[in-house]
Structures are given as C-alpha cells and as structure tokens.
Amino acid sequence: MMSAIISTRSNVFGELVNTVEVCSLGQITACLTGVVGKFRPMV
C-alpha cells in the first residue's frame, strides 16, 4: 500500500506512521528505493 501512496505523490506521512508499526526500517527503505530510486547528490 505504501508504494501506491508514494507513486501518486500524495502525503506519505500518514501511511508511514502506520507502516512503521508492522515493517522494519530495511523493508521501508527497500520500498522507497524501489519506487523513487536512490538519492544521488550532484557533484
């Protein structure tokens, strides 16, 4: 469900609060990385 919220670019915070109760930080990070990719700072 979290990936659907992220891909529609709506407010993620409410879903994130629910997600942290049932998912690990690694699972959340993998989901975020899969949808939006990794942050790569400009050099």
GROMACS elastic network, one bead per residue, 0.5 to 0.9 nm:
[ bonds ]
;  ai    aj funct       b0    kb
    1     4     6  0.53055   500
    1     5     6  0.66077   500
    1     6     6  0.88836   500
    1    15     6  0.82389   500
    2     5     6  0.51704   500
    2     6     6  0.62492   500
    2     7     6  0.86787   500
    2    12     6  0.76740   500
    2    15     6  0.63454   500
    2    16     6  0.73487   500
    2    19     6  0.75872   500
    2    28     6  0.86732   500
    2    31     6  0.77906   500
    2    32     6  0.85759   500
    3     6     6  0.50414   500
    3     7     6  0.60696   500
    3     8     6  0.86622   500
    3    31     6  0.64996   500
    3    32     6  0.72368   500
    3    34     6  0.84630   500
    3    35     6  0.65048   500
    4     7     6  0.52459   500
    4     8     6  0.63690   500
    4     9     6  0.88201   500
    4    35     6  0.89896   500
    5     8     6  0.54051   500
    5     9     6  0.65478   500
    5    10     6  0.60431   500
    5    11     6  0.74278   500
    5    12     6  0.63398   500
    5    15     6  0.76923   500
    6     9     6  0.51546   500
    6    10     6  0.65222   500
    6    11     6  0.78502   500
    6    12     6  0.62853   500
    6    32     6  0.78323   500
    6    35     6  0.72081   500
    6    36     6  0.80919   500
    7    10     6  0.79119   500
    7    35     6  0.67370   500
    7    36     6  0.79837   500
    8    11     6  0.89682   500
    9    12     6  0.78310   500
   11    14     6  0.70339   500
   11    15     6  0.81049   500
   12    15     6  0.55282   500
   12    16     6  0.60022   500
   12    17     6  0.87787   500
   13    17     6  0.62362   500
   13    18     6  0.88268   500
   14    17     6  0.53196   500
   14    18     6  0.66999   500
   14    19     6  0.87849   500
   15    18     6  0.51726   500
   15    19     6  0.60524   500
   15    20     6  0.87760   500
   16    20     6  0.61763   500
   16    21     6  0.89065   500
   16    28     6  0.85623   500
   17    20     6  0.56356   500
   17    21     6  0.71888   500
   18    21     6  0.57377   500
   18    22     6  0.75226   500
   19    22     6  0.55987   500
   19    23     6  0.58334   500
   19    24     6  0.86494   500
   19    28     6  0.78475   500
   20    23     6  0.53244   500
   20    24     6  0.67442   500
   20    25     6  0.75086   500
   20    28     6  0.79017   500
   21    24     6  0.83399   500
   23    26     6  0.80983   500
   23    27     6  0.60943   500
   23    28     6  0.66504   500
   24    27     6  0.52280   500
   24    28     6  0.63834   500
   24    29     6  0.86228   500
   25    28     6  0.51253   500
   25    29     6  0.60280   500
   25    30     6  0.85299   500
   26    29     6  0.50629   500
   26    30     6  0.60731   500
   26    31     6  0.85822   500
   27    30     6  0.51232   500
   27    31     6  0.62287   500
   27    32     6  0.86913   500
   28    31     6  0.51251   500
   28    32     6  0.62090   500
   28    33     6  0.85465   500
   29    32     6  0.51168   500
   29    33     6  0.59822   500
   29    34     6  0.84183   500
   30    33     6  0.50812   500
   30    34     6  0.59772   500
   30    35     6  0.86484   500
   31    34     6  0.51182   500
   31    35     6  0.63454   500
   31    36     6  0.86683   500
   32    35     6  0.53027   500
   32    36     6  0.59507   500
   32    37     6  0.71111   500
   32    38     6  0.85309   500
   33    36     6  0.54586   500
   33    38     6  0.56354   500
   33    39     6  0.87151   500
   34    37     6  0.57287   500
   34    38     6  0.84366   500
   36    39     6  0.86489   500
   40    43     6  0.89318   500
